[in-house]
Amino acid sequence: MNPNHSHDRTETGPASNRTMSVSDIKDSYAEFADGMSRLESLDRIVIGRRRRHRFGDVDGRVLDVACGTGTNFRYLPETVELVGIDISPEMLSNAEEQLDDLERDATLLEMDAQDLAFPDDSFDAVISALSTCTFPDPVAALREMDRVCKPDGTIRLIEHGRSDVGPIARFQEWRADSHYAKSGCRWTQEPSEVVDKAGLSIEETDTGLFGMITTFEITPGGGDDQ
């Protein structure tokens, strides 16, 4: 397993401006890993179609960043050479079980998404789902995804954020601090703003589920000058 490169930093203030350390997030997911695996059937109903749409046509060597319990694995072509990384060993243990259930192979590594231990241009595709909300520095993580993706490759993201439906957005804002304190998730983030701050070039994007889910297809190389 690769060592974690920790960007430990704790701030105070609203959830949107506060950052848990990598070790805090690691501890949080040690508690939630098994529960997240049990929620996978619900995820298939709510987000499965979007995962299949964004991830179902990638090929070659594929990196799944913050792979968690391996929820994305079933939506990837069986022909890909899959590498999954996550900060949580408990998540990776569940991801191993997912691979066994799917009867497919992959390399799983414990690693910080903000400091990927891969050379430049290592992957034909980099994917990640529902992850930028938890990274202490999501811009750094996105730039790392860009760095390790080949120039002629593709970066695919599925992210969640603040709803564009008033009552839902107000509820999210009301619960934002407690939700972050419990899970390290900034669920009122604006995914497009995070991608824009990373300087990445969006080729295609769509939003659904009351504006809470946004998917991206990104052309690598947009963050090279950052």
C-alpha positions, 0 to 999 in steps of 0.5 A: 500500500502507498503511504498517505501524503497528508494535507492536515488542516482544520478551519472554523466557520461555515461548512462551505469554508471549513476543511477537515484534515485527511486524517479526520476524513479517514477516521470518518469513513472507517465508521461509515464504510460498511453502511455505504456498501449497504446503500449501494442498491439505492445508489443504483436507483438514484445515480446508476444511470448517470454512472453508466452514462459517464463511465460506461465507455472509458477504455484502456488504463482507468484510475478511479479516484476516491473509489470508496466501496467500489460503487463505480466498478460495475459500470466500467467495461470489463476490458479496462485495466482498473486501478482504484485509490482511496484514503480509507482502508475500510472503504478499500476492504469493501471495494475488494468484496465488490470486485469478488462479487463482480468477478473482476480484477483491479489494483486497489491502493491506499492513497491521498487524492491530493497527492497521487503517487503516479507519474504524469500521463499514466492513465487513459481515463480518470473517473471519480464520483461524489468525491470533491465534496470531501477532499480538503483541497478539491482543486488540488485533487482535480489538478492531480487527476489532470496531471496523471491523465494522458493528453488524449485521455478523458476525465469523467466526474459525477458530483453533487451540490446545492439544489436549484430548487428553493425548499431543498436548497434551504434545507441543505443550507440549514443542515450544512454544518451538522452534515459536514461535522458528521461526514466531512461532506460539503453538500452545498458546494457548487461543482462547476465552480470547483472544476472552474477553479481547477482550470479544467476544460469542460467538454460536456456537462449535465445536471439533474436530480433537482440540480443536485447532481452534475456530471462532467466530461473533461479534456485533460491538459486544462490545468497545466498552467495552474 
